[in-house]
Amino acid sequence: MFDIGGGELFGLGVVAVLLFGPDRLPNMAREAASFLRKVREFTSQTTAQIKDETGSDLIRDIGEVTRQIRSPRRAIVDSLLNPGDSSSSTAPVTKPHFDPETP
């Protein structure tokens, strides 16, 4: 998620020990974990409340509109990627009008 490797974690641990000391570090870790737990709980409750208030009809409608938007886009992309495919073009092929008596 954050792309943090082992070296970065070790460096952060050393900095945390230097800043807060070994006595206060376990208590601060517990407080940070408690804070993150509360944030996750708040976001899940908020998400559930929004889903309850908007209803599943709105979510279904959004999904349908998204599919309708993607369908023409996909047809355009396919026609651009395969220009020789005659099934993608709907316009009839006509010869240009040529009048030999035009000066």
Protein Blocks (a to p, Z undefined) as FASTA:
>chain_A
ZZpafklmmmmmmmmmmmnopmlmmmmmmmmmmmmmmmmmmmmmmmmmmmmmnopmlmmm
mmmmmmmmmmmmmmmmmmmmmmmlmklpmbdcddddddfkbZZ
